[in-house]
Amino acid sequence: MQLKSQRGGVTGASLAGAAHATDESDRWFKNGLAWYEHPCGMNAFAKYGKLDTPEVRHNYYTALQHPEECSKLFP
C-alpha cells in the first residue's frame, strides 16, 4: 500500500518499505551480495545462489575477482 501526501506524491513510509524489498532471499547464501550486485547476475544466482557448498562459494569469490570467468564458473 502506498500512502500519498497531500500533493499526490509518495511518502517516506512507502519508500521505506521499498528499501526493505531486498531481503535474504535475494542474496547469495542468504548473507552474501544481492544477485544484482554479483558480476555473474541473475542466471548464476537462480541456479547456484542457494547452494552453499565449498565449490560454489569458491566460484562466487573467484567471480568477484575475475568476472570474465562467470560462464565457466557458473555454467
PyMOL Python script that loads the backbone (N, CA, C, O; Angstrom):
from pymol import cmd

cmd.read_pdbstr("""\
ATOM      1  N   MET A   1       0.847  -1.174   0.000  1.00  0.00           N
ATOM      2  CA  MET A   1       0.000   0.000   0.000  1.00  0.00           C
ATOM      3  C   MET A   1       0.892   1.236   0.000  1.00  0.00           C
ATOM      4  O   MET A   1       1.782   1.361   0.841  1.00  0.00           O
ATOM      5  N   GLN A   2       0.658   2.139  -0.933  1.00  0.00           N
ATOM      6  CA  GLN A   2       1.407   3.382  -0.978  1.00  0.00           C
ATOM      7  C   GLN A   2       0.548   4.508  -0.434  1.00  0.00           C
ATOM      8  O   GLN A   2      -0.609   4.677  -0.820  1.00  0.00           O
ATOM      9  N   LEU A   3       1.132   5.264   0.459  1.00  0.00           N
ATOM     10  CA  LEU A   3       0.449   6.412   1.024  1.00  0.00           C
ATOM     11  C   LEU A   3       0.806   7.634   0.205  1.00  0.00           C
ATOM     12  O   LEU A   3       1.968   7.817  -0.157  1.00  0.00           O
ATOM     13  N   LYS A   4      -0.148   8.454  -0.086  1.00  0.00           N
ATOM     14  CA  LYS A   4       0.109   9.659  -0.866  1.00  0.00           C
ATOM     15  C   LYS A   4       0.085  10.871   0.040  1.00  0.00           C
ATOM     16  O   LYS A   4      -0.732  10.971   0.955  1.00  0.00           O
ATOM     17  N   SER A   5       0.991  11.785  -0.228  1.00  0.00           N
ATOM     18  CA  SER A   5       0.989  13.028   0.527  1.00  0.00           C
ATOM     19  C   SER A   5      -0.120  13.914  -0.021  1.00  0.00           C
ATOM     20  O   SER A   5      -0.797  13.550  -0.983  1.00  0.00           O
ATOM     21  N   GLN A   6      -0.300  15.056   0.581  1.00  0.00           N
ATOM     22  CA  GLN A   6      -1.340  15.958   0.133  1.00  0.00           C
ATOM     23  C   GLN A   6      -1.079  16.451  -1.286  1.00  0.00           C
ATOM     24  O   GLN A   6      -2.018  16.840  -1.981  1.00  0.00           O
ATOM     25  N   ARG A   7       0.163  16.442  -1.726  1.00  0.00           N
ATOM     26  CA  ARG A   7       0.485  16.857  -3.088  1.00  0.00           C
ATOM     27  C   ARG A   7       0.319  15.722  -4.089  1.00  0.00           C
ATOM     28  O   ARG A   7       0.447  15.936  -5.294  1.00  0.00           O
ATOM     29  N   GLY A   8       0.039  14.535  -3.611  1.00  0.00           N
ATOM     30  CA  GLY A   8      -0.159  13.407  -4.507  1.00  0.00           C
ATOM     31  C   GLY A   8       1.097  12.575  -4.717  1.00  0.00           C
ATOM     32  O   GLY A   8       1.071  11.629  -5.505  1.00  0.00           O
ATOM     33  N   GLY A   9       2.196  12.896  -4.038  1.00  0.00           N
ATOM     34  CA  GLY A   9       3.439  12.134  -4.178  1.00  0.00           C
ATOM     35  C   GLY A   9       3.475  10.958  -3.217  1.00  0.00           C
ATOM     36  O   GLY A   9       2.579  10.792  -2.388  1.00  0.00           O
ATOM     37  N   VAL A  10       4.479  10.173  -3.330  1.00  0.00           N
ATOM     38  CA  VAL A  10       4.665   9.023  -2.461  1.00  0.00           C
ATOM     39  C   VAL A  10       5.382   9.484  -1.197  1.00  0.00           C
ATOM     40  O   VAL A  10       6.327  10.269  -1.264  1.00  0.00           O
ATOM     41  N   THR A  11       4.934   8.998  -0.057  1.00  0.00           N
ATOM     42  CA  THR A  11       5.520   9.422   1.220  1.00  0.00           C
ATOM     43  C   THR A  11       6.732   8.581   1.584  1.00  0.00           C
ATOM     44  O   THR A  11       7.017   7.571   0.941  1.00  0.00           O
ATOM     45  N   GLY A  12       7.433   9.002   2.608  1.00  0.00           N
ATOM     46  CA  GLY A  12       8.588   8.277   3.106  1.00  0.00           C
ATOM     47  C   GLY A  12       8.241   6.889   3.593  1.00  0.00           C
ATOM     48  O   GLY A  12       9.078   5.990   3.525  1.00  0.00           O
ATOM     49  N   ALA A  13       7.023   6.686   4.085  1.00  0.00           N
ATOM     50  CA  ALA A  13       6.622   5.366   4.581  1.00  0.00           C
ATOM     51  C   ALA A  13       6.650   4.329   3.466  1.00  0.00           C
ATOM     52  O   ALA A  13       7.096   3.203   3.685  1.00  0.00           O
ATOM     53  N   SER A  14       6.186   4.687   2.284  1.00  0.00           N
ATOM     54  CA  SER A  14       6.196   3.722   1.194  1.00  0.00           C
ATOM     55  C   SER A  14       7.604   3.519   0.660  1.00  0.00           C
ATOM     56  O   SER A  14       7.936   2.423   0.209  1.00  0.00           O
ATOM     57  N   LEU A  15       8.438   4.550   0.699  1.00  0.00           N
ATOM     58  CA  LEU A  15       9.824   4.405   0.271  1.00  0.00           C
ATOM     59  C   LEU A  15      10.601   3.514   1.225  1.00  0.00           C
ATOM     60  O   LEU A  15      11.465   2.749   0.795  1.00  0.00           O
ATOM     61  N   ALA A  16      10.306   3.602   2.507  1.00  0.00           N
ATOM     62  CA  ALA A  16      10.968   2.753   3.492  1.00  0.00           C
ATOM     63  C   ALA A  16      10.633   1.289   3.231  1.00  0.00           C
ATOM     64  O   ALA A  16      11.496   0.422   3.373  1.00  0.00           O
ATOM     65  N   GLY A  17       9.415   1.012   2.860  1.00  0.00           N
ATOM     66  CA  GLY A  17       9.020  -0.348   2.531  1.00  0.00           C
ATOM     67  C   GLY A  17       9.765  -0.868   1.323  1.00  0.00           C
ATOM     68  O   GLY A  17      10.127  -2.044   1.283  1.00  0.00           O
ATOM     69  N   ALA A  18      10.003  -0.021   0.339  1.00  0.00           N
ATOM     70  CA  ALA A  18      10.739  -0.420  -0.852  1.00  0.00           C
ATOM     71  C   ALA A  18      12.197  -0.705  -0.519  1.00  0.00           C
ATOM     72  O   ALA A  18      12.820  -1.565  -1.142  1.00  0.00           O
ATOM     73  N   ALA A  19      12.736   0.000   0.444  1.00  0.00           N
ATOM     74  CA  ALA A  19      14.128  -0.215   0.825  1.00  0.00           C
ATOM     75  C   ALA A  19      14.328  -1.604   1.423  1.00  0.00           C
ATOM     76  O   ALA A  19      15.425  -2.157   1.343  1.00  0.00           O
ATOM     77  N   HIS A  20      13.291  -2.169   2.017  1.00  0.00           N
ATOM     78  CA  HIS A  20      13.391  -3.489   2.610  1.00  0.00           C
ATOM     79  C   HIS A  20      12.993  -4.587   1.639  1.00  0.00           C
ATOM     80  O   HIS A  20      12.917  -5.751   2.033  1.00  0.00           O
ATOM     81  N   ALA A  21      12.741  -4.255   0.398  1.00  0.00           N
ATOM     82  CA  ALA A  21      12.325  -5.254  -0.578  1.00  0.00           C
ATOM     83  C   ALA A  21      13.419  -6.286  -0.821  1.00  0.00           C
ATOM     84  O   ALA A  21      13.118  -7.447  -1.095  1.00  0.00           O
ATOM     85  N   THR A  22      14.680  -5.885  -0.727  1.00  0.00           N
ATOM     86  CA  THR A  22      15.779  -6.826  -0.886  1.00  0.00           C
ATOM     87  C   THR A  22      16.023  -7.491   0.456  1.00  0.00           C
ATOM     88  O   THR A  22      16.561  -6.874   1.375  1.00  0.00           O
ATOM     89  N   ASP A  23      15.635  -8.723   0.561  1.00  0.00           N
ATOM     90  CA  ASP A  23      15.866  -9.453   1.801  1.00  0.00           C
ATOM     91  C   ASP A  23      16.805 -10.610   1.516  1.00  0.00           C
ATOM     92  O   ASP A  23      17.386 -10.682   0.433  1.00  0.00           O
ATOM     93  N   GLU A  24      16.962 -11.504   2.458  1.00  0.00           N
ATOM     94  CA  GLU A  24      17.918 -12.588   2.290  1.00  0.00           C
ATOM     95  C   GLU A  24      17.588 -13.497   1.111  1.00  0.00           C
ATOM     96  O   GLU A  24      18.486 -14.177   0.614  1.00  0.00           O
ATOM     97  N   SER A  25      16.353 -13.539   0.646  1.00  0.00           N
ATOM     98  CA  SER A  25      16.015 -14.393  -0.489  1.00  0.00           C
ATOM     99  C   SER A  25      16.623 -13.876  -1.787  1.00  0.00           C
ATOM    100  O   SER A  25      16.683 -14.614  -2.770  1.00  0.00           O
ATOM    101  N   ASP A  26      17.073 -12.625  -1.810  1.00  0.00           N
ATOM    102  CA  ASP A  26      17.714 -12.041  -2.987  1.00  0.00           C
ATOM    103  C   ASP A  26      19.232 -12.110  -2.896  1.00  0.00           C
ATOM    104  O   ASP A  26      19.929 -11.609  -3.779  1.00  0.00           O
ATOM    105  N   ARG A  27      19.749 -12.724  -1.840  1.00  0.00           N
ATOM    106  CA  ARG A  27      21.188 -12.712  -1.590  1.00  0.00           C
ATOM    107  C   ARG A  27      21.803 -14.101  -1.735  1.00  0.00           C
ATOM    108  O   ARG A  27      21.187 -15.114  -1.404  1.00  0.00           O
ATOM    109  N   TRP A  28      23.009 -14.116  -2.230  1.00  0.00           N
ATOM    110  CA  TRP A  28      23.770 -15.363  -2.307  1.00  0.00           C
ATOM    111  C   TRP A  28      23.944 -15.903  -0.891  1.00  0.00           C
ATOM    112  O   TRP A  28      24.344 -15.165   0.010  1.00  0.00           O
ATOM    113  N   PHE A  29      23.653 -17.160  -0.695  1.00  0.00           N
ATOM    114  CA  PHE A  29      23.818 -17.857   0.597  1.00  0.00           C
ATOM    115  C   PHE A  29      23.097 -17.160   1.742  1.00  0.00           C
ATOM    116  O   PHE A  29      23.470 -17.349   2.899  1.00  0.00           O
ATOM    117  N   LYS A  30      22.095 -16.376   1.458  1.00  0.00           N
ATOM    118  CA  LYS A  30      21.270 -15.620   2.408  1.00  0.00           C
ATOM    119  C   LYS A  30      21.983 -14.436   3.047  1.00  0.00           C
ATOM    120  O   LYS A  30      21.321 -13.559   3.602  1.00  0.00           O
ATOM    121  N   ASN A  31      23.319 -14.382   2.987  1.00  0.00           N
ATOM    122  CA  ASN A  31      24.005 -13.256   3.617  1.00  0.00           C
ATOM    123  C   ASN A  31      25.103 -12.662   2.737  1.00  0.00           C
ATOM    124  O   ASN A  31      25.865 -11.808   3.189  1.00  0.00           O
ATOM    125  N   GLY A  32      25.185 -13.105   1.498  1.00  0.00           N
ATOM    126  CA  GLY A  32      26.173 -12.565   0.569  1.00  0.00           C
ATOM    127  C   GLY A  32      25.621 -11.369  -0.189  1.00  0.00           C
ATOM    128  O   GLY A  32      24.676 -10.714   0.251  1.00  0.00           O
ATOM    129  N   LEU A  33      26.225 -11.101  -1.325  1.00  0.00           N
ATOM    130  CA  LEU A  33      25.753  -9.999  -2.158  1.00  0.00           C
ATOM    131  C   LEU A  33      24.359 -10.283  -2.697  1.00  0.00           C
ATOM    132  O   LEU A  33      23.965 -11.438  -2.856  1.00  0.00           O
ATOM    133  N   ALA A  34      23.626  -9.223  -2.973  1.00  0.00           N
ATOM    134  CA  ALA A  34      22.350  -9.382  -3.672  1.00  0.00           C
ATOM    135  C   ALA A  34      22.657  -9.875  -5.087  1.00  0.00           C
ATOM    136  O   ALA A  34      23.731  -9.594  -5.619  1.00  0.00           O
ATOM    137  N   TRP A  35      21.734 -10.599  -5.694  1.00  0.00           N
ATOM    138  CA  TRP A  35      22.005 -11.185  -7.010  1.00  0.00           C
ATOM    139  C   TRP A  35      22.436 -10.131  -8.024  1.00  0.00           C
ATOM    140  O   TRP A  35      23.282 -10.410  -8.874  1.00  0.00           O
ATOM    141  N   TYR A  36      21.875  -8.929  -7.954  1.00  0.00           N
ATOM    142  CA  TYR A  36      22.186  -7.893  -8.940  1.00  0.00           C
ATOM    143  C   TYR A  36      23.525  -7.202  -8.660  1.00  0.00           C
ATOM    144  O   TYR A  36      24.002  -6.439  -9.500  1.00  0.00           O
ATOM    145  N   GLU A  37      24.139  -7.451  -7.502  1.00  0.00           N
ATOM    146  CA  GLU A  37      25.447  -6.881  -7.189  1.00  0.00           C
ATOM    147  C   GLU A  37      26.591  -7.792  -7.633  1.00  0.00           C
ATOM    148  O   GLU A  37      27.714  -7.328  -7.834  1.00  0.00           O
ATOM    149  N   HIS A  38      26.310  -9.069  -7.785  1.00  0.00           N
ATOM    150  CA  HIS A  38      27.344 -10.023  -8.186  1.00  0.00           C
ATOM    151  C   HIS A  38      27.524  -9.962  -9.698  1.00  0.00           C
ATOM    152  O   HIS A  38      26.535  -9.865 -10.425  1.00  0.00           O
ATOM    153  N   PRO A  39      28.769 -10.018 -10.194  1.00  0.00           N
ATOM    154  CA  PRO A  39      29.001  -9.848 -11.630  1.00  0.00           C
ATOM    155  C   PRO A  39      28.392 -10.935 -12.509  1.00  0.00           C
ATOM    156  O   PRO A  39      28.226 -10.719 -13.709  1.00  0.00           O
ATOM    157  N   CYS A  40      28.058 -12.088 -11.954  1.00  0.00           N
ATOM    158  CA  CYS A  40      27.508 -13.162 -12.778  1.00  0.00           C
ATOM    159  C   CYS A  40      25.996 -13.056 -12.980  1.00  0.00           C
ATOM    160  O   CYS A  40      25.436 -13.775 -13.807  1.00  0.00           O
ATOM    161  N   GLY A  41      25.338 -12.181 -12.248  1.00  0.00           N
ATOM    162  CA  GLY A  41      23.934 -11.870 -12.499  1.00  0.00           C
ATOM    163  C   GLY A  41      22.914 -12.897 -12.050  1.00  0.00           C
ATOM    164  O   GLY A  41      23.200 -13.808 -11.273  1.00  0.00           O
ATOM    165  N   MET A  42      21.708 -12.709 -12.573  1.00  0.00           N
ATOM    166  CA  MET A  42      20.537 -13.469 -12.135  1.00  0.00           C
ATOM    167  C   MET A  42      20.593 -14.939 -12.529  1.00  0.00           C
ATOM    168  O   MET A  42      20.191 -15.794 -11.739  1.00  0.00           O
ATOM    169  N   ASN A  43      21.077 -15.259 -13.722  1.00  0.00           N
ATOM    170  CA  ASN A  43      21.084 -16.663 -14.146  1.00  0.00           C
ATOM    171  C   ASN A  43      21.946 -17.513 -13.224  1.00  0.00           C
ATOM    172  O   ASN A  43      21.538 -18.603 -12.824  1.00  0.00           O
ATOM    173  N   ALA A  44      23.132 -17.026 -12.886  1.00  0.00           N
ATOM    174  CA  ALA A  44      24.003 -17.767 -11.965  1.00  0.00           C
ATOM    175  C   ALA A  44      23.359 -17.858 -10.589  1.00  0.00           C
ATOM    176  O   ALA A  44      23.399 -18.910  -9.951  1.00  0.00           O
ATOM    177  N   PHE A  45      22.768 -16.765 -10.131  1.00  0.00           N
ATOM    178  CA  PHE A  45      22.119 -16.775  -8.815  1.00  0.00           C
ATOM    179  C   PHE A  45      20.956 -17.759  -8.773  1.00  0.00           C
ATOM    180  O   PHE A  45      20.799 -18.497  -7.800  1.00  0.00           O
ATOM    181  N   ALA A  46      20.146 -17.773  -9.819  1.00  0.00           N
ATOM    182  CA  ALA A  46      18.984 -18.658  -9.842  1.00  0.00           C
ATOM    183  C   ALA A  46      19.395 -20.125  -9.742  1.00  0.00           C
ATOM    184  O   ALA A  46      18.701 -20.934  -9.125  1.00  0.00           O
ATOM    185  N   LYS A  47      20.515 -20.453 -10.347  1.00  0.00           N
ATOM    186  CA  LYS A  47      20.959 -21.844 -10.368  1.00  0.00           C
ATOM    187  C   LYS A  47      21.819 -22.218  -9.153  1.00  0.00           C
ATOM    188  O   LYS A  47      21.741 -23.345  -8.665  1.00  0.00           O
ATOM    189  N   TYR A  48      22.636 -21.280  -8.667  1.00  0.00           N
ATOM    190  CA  TYR A  48      23.621 -21.605  -7.649  1.00  0.00           C
ATOM    191  C   TYR A  48      23.520 -20.791  -6.355  1.00  0.00           C
ATOM    192  O   TYR A  48      24.183 -21.129  -5.374  1.00  0.00           O
ATOM    193  N   GLY A  49      22.721 -19.747  -6.329  1.00  0.00           N
ATOM    194  CA  GLY A  49      22.716 -18.811  -5.215  1.00  0.00           C
ATOM    195  C   GLY A  49      22.330 -19.373  -3.865  1.00  0.00           C
ATOM    196  O   GLY A  49      22.699 -18.807  -2.836  1.00  0.00           O
ATOM    197  N   LYS A  50      21.609 -20.454  -3.842  1.00  0.00           N
ATOM    198  CA  LYS A  50      21.193 -21.056  -2.570  1.00  0.00           C
ATOM    199  C   LYS A  50      21.982 -22.322  -2.232  1.00  0.00           C
ATOM    200  O   LYS A  50      21.769 -22.929  -1.182  1.00  0.00           O
ATOM    201  N   LEU A  51      22.895 -22.719  -3.128  1.00  0.00           N
ATOM    202  CA  LEU A  51      23.716 -23.905  -2.888  1.00  0.00           C
ATOM    203  C   LEU A  51      24.966 -23.488  -2.129  1.00  0.00           C
ATOM    204  O   LEU A  51      25.919 -22.987  -2.725  1.00  0.00           O
ATOM    205  N   ASP A  52      24.967 -23.689  -0.849  1.00  0.00           N
ATOM    206  CA  ASP A  52      26.079 -23.264  -0.017  1.00  0.00           C
ATOM    207  C   ASP A  52      27.071 -24.417   0.143  1.00  0.00           C
ATOM    208  O   ASP A  52      27.169 -25.038   1.201  1.00  0.00           O
ATOM    209  N   THR A  53      27.796 -24.680  -0.936  1.00  0.00           N
ATOM    210  CA  THR A  53      28.827 -25.720  -0.914  1.00  0.00           C
ATOM    211  C   THR A  53      30.192 -25.056  -1.038  1.00  0.00           C
ATOM    212  O   THR A  53      30.283 -23.920  -1.505  1.00  0.00           O
ATOM    213  N   PRO A  54      31.245 -25.740  -0.632  1.00  0.00           N
ATOM    214  CA  PRO A  54      32.579 -25.145  -0.776  1.00  0.00           C
ATOM    215  C   PRO A  54      32.914 -24.767  -2.220  1.00  0.00           C
ATOM    216  O   PRO A  54      33.520 -23.721  -2.457  1.00  0.00           O
ATOM    217  N   GLU A  55      32.530 -25.600  -3.182  1.00  0.00           N
ATOM    218  CA  GLU A  55      32.819 -25.307  -4.592  1.00  0.00           C
ATOM    219  C   GLU A  55      32.084 -24.053  -5.069  1.00  0.00           C
ATOM    220  O   GLU A  55      32.672 -23.205  -5.741  1.00  0.00           O
ATOM    221  N   VAL A  56      30.809 -23.935  -4.725  1.00  0.00           N
ATOM    222  CA  VAL A  56      30.039 -22.769  -5.146  1.00  0.00           C
ATOM    223  C   VAL A  56      30.567 -21.510  -4.463  1.00  0.00           C
ATOM    224  O   VAL A  56      30.669 -20.463  -5.102  1.00  0.00           O
ATOM    225  N   ARG A  57      30.900 -21.593  -3.198  1.00  0.00           N
ATOM    226  CA  ARG A  57      31.475 -20.426  -2.505  1.00  0.00           C
ATOM    227  C   ARG A  57      32.803 -20.016  -3.138  1.00  0.00           C
ATOM    228  O   ARG A  57      33.064 -18.828  -3.326  1.00  0.00           O
ATOM    229  N   HIS A  58      33.630 -20.989  -3.460  1.00  0.00           N
ATOM    230  CA  HIS A  58      34.901 -20.695  -4.116  1.00  0.00           C
ATOM    231  C   HIS A  58      34.655 -19.967  -5.447  1.00  0.00           C
ATOM    232  O   HIS A  58      35.298 -18.959  -5.740  1.00  0.00           O
ATOM    233  N   ASN A  59      33.733 -20.482  -6.233  1.00  0.00           N
ATOM    234  CA  ASN A  59      33.419 -19.858  -7.517  1.00  0.00           C
ATOM    235  C   ASN A  59      32.820 -18.464  -7.346  1.00  0.00           C
ATOM    236  O   ASN A  59      33.097 -17.564  -8.140  1.00  0.00           O
ATOM    237  N   TYR A  60      32.011 -18.290  -6.325  1.00  0.00           N
ATOM    238  CA  TYR A  60      31.411 -16.993  -6.009  1.00  0.00           C
ATOM    239  C   TYR A  60      32.506 -15.948  -5.791  1.00  0.00           C
ATOM    240  O   TYR A  60      32.471 -14.868  -6.381  1.00  0.00           O
ATOM    241  N   TYR A  61      33.479 -16.283  -4.937  1.00  0.00           N
ATOM    242  CA  TYR A  61      34.554 -15.334  -4.637  1.00  0.00           C
ATOM    243  C   TYR A  61      35.508 -15.165  -5.811  1.00  0.00           C
ATOM    244  O   TYR A  61      36.007 -14.064  -6.043  1.00  0.00           O
ATOM    245  N   THR A  62      35.770 -16.231  -6.552  1.00  0.00           N
ATOM    246  CA  THR A  62      36.616 -16.120  -7.738  1.00  0.00           C
ATOM    247  C   THR A  62      35.992 -15.188  -8.763  1.00  0.00           C
ATOM    248  O   THR A  62      36.691 -14.386  -9.382  1.00  0.00           O
ATOM    249  N   ALA A  63      34.690 -15.287  -8.945  1.00  0.00           N
ATOM    250  CA  ALA A  63      33.992 -14.437  -9.916  1.00  0.00           C
ATOM    251  C   ALA A  63      34.049 -12.965  -9.522  1.00  0.00           C
ATOM    252  O   ALA A  63      34.045 -12.093 -10.392  1.00  0.00           O
ATOM    253  N   LEU A  64      34.101 -12.680  -8.239  1.00  0.00           N
ATOM    254  CA  LEU A  64      34.219 -11.283  -7.813  1.00  0.00           C
ATOM    255  C   LEU A  64      35.549 -10.696  -8.285  1.00  0.00           C
ATOM    256  O   LEU A  64      35.614  -9.521  -8.647  1.00  0.00           O
ATOM    257  N   GLN A  65      36.599 -11.503  -8.282  1.00  0.00           N
ATOM    258  CA  GLN A  65      37.917 -11.048  -8.719  1.00  0.00           C
ATOM    259  C   GLN A  65      38.093 -11.141 -10.235  1.00  0.00           C
ATOM    260  O   GLN A  65      38.847 -10.367 -10.825  1.00  0.00           O
ATOM    261  N   HIS A  66      37.388 -12.098 -10.867  1.00  0.00           N
ATOM    262  CA  HIS A  66      37.540 -12.364 -12.300  1.00  0.00           C
ATOM    263  C   HIS A  66      36.167 -12.528 -12.954  1.00  0.00           C
ATOM    264  O   HIS A  66      35.798 -13.645 -13.317  1.00  0.00           O
ATOM    265  N   PRO A  67      35.410 -11.454 -13.111  1.00  0.00           N
ATOM    266  CA  PRO A  67      34.051 -11.555 -13.655  1.00  0.00           C
ATOM    267  C   PRO A  67      33.992 -12.151 -15.069  1.00  0.00           C
ATOM    268  O   PRO A  67      32.962 -12.685 -15.481  1.00  0.00           O
ATOM    269  N   GLU A  68      35.088 -12.057 -15.794  1.00  0.00           N
ATOM    270  CA  GLU A  68      35.110 -12.631 -17.145  1.00  0.00           C
ATOM    271  C   GLU A  68      35.002 -14.162 -17.126  1.00  0.00           C
ATOM    272  O   GLU A  68      34.757 -14.780 -18.162  1.00  0.00           O
ATOM    273  N   GLU A  69      35.184 -14.765 -15.958  1.00  0.00           N
ATOM    274  CA  GLU A  69      35.108 -16.223 -15.805  1.00  0.00           C
ATOM    275  C   GLU A  69      33.704 -16.715 -15.434  1.00  0.00           C
ATOM    276  O   GLU A  69      33.522 -17.913 -15.219  1.00  0.00           O
ATOM    277  N   CYS A  70      32.728 -15.842 -15.356  1.00  0.00           N
ATOM    278  CA  CYS A  70      31.380 -16.244 -14.902  1.00  0.00           C
ATOM    279  C   CYS A  70      30.824 -17.420 -15.666  1.00  0.00           C
ATOM    280  O   CYS A  70      30.283 -18.343 -15.056  1.00  0.00           O
ATOM    281  N   SER A  71      30.937 -17.418 -16.982  1.00  0.00           N
ATOM    282  CA  SER A  71      30.331 -18.502 -17.757  1.00  0.00           C
ATOM    283  C   SER A  71      31.009 -19.840 -17.496  1.00  0.00           C
ATOM    284  O   SER A  71      30.380 -20.890 -17.630  1.00  0.00           O
ATOM    285  N   LYS A  72      32.276 -19.812 -17.128  1.00  0.00           N
ATOM    286  CA  LYS A  72      32.996 -21.055 -16.800  1.00  0.00           C
ATOM    287  C   LYS A  72      32.711 -21.490 -15.358  1.00  0.00           C
ATOM    288  O   LYS A  72      32.560 -22.681 -15.086  1.00  0.00           O
ATOM    289  N   LEU A  73      32.640 -20.537 -14.449  1.00  0.00           N
ATOM    290  CA  LEU A  73      32.431 -20.852 -13.041  1.00  0.00           C
ATOM    291  C   LEU A  73      30.992 -21.259 -12.743  1.00  0.00           C
ATOM    292  O   LEU A  73      30.745 -22.103 -11.882  1.00  0.00           O
ATOM    293  N   PHE A  74      30.042 -20.652 -13.463  1.00  0.00           N
ATOM    294  CA  PHE A  74      28.619 -20.933 -13.246  1.00  0.00           C
ATOM    295  C   PHE A  74      27.952 -21.266 -14.584  1.00  0.00           C
ATOM    296  O   PHE A  74      27.207 -20.457 -15.136  1.00  0.00           O
ATOM    297  N   PRO A  75      28.235 -22.484 -15.100  1.00  0.00           N
ATOM    298  CA  PRO A  75      27.685 -22.859 -16.430  1.00  0.00           C
ATOM    299  C   PRO A  75      26.175 -23.033 -16.421  1.00  0.00           C
ATOM    300  O   PRO A  75      25.583 -23.344 -17.454  1.00  0.00           O
TER     301      PRO A  75
END
""", "prot")
cmd.dss("prot")
cmd.show_as("cartoon", "prot")
cmd.util.cbc("prot")
cmd.orient("prot")
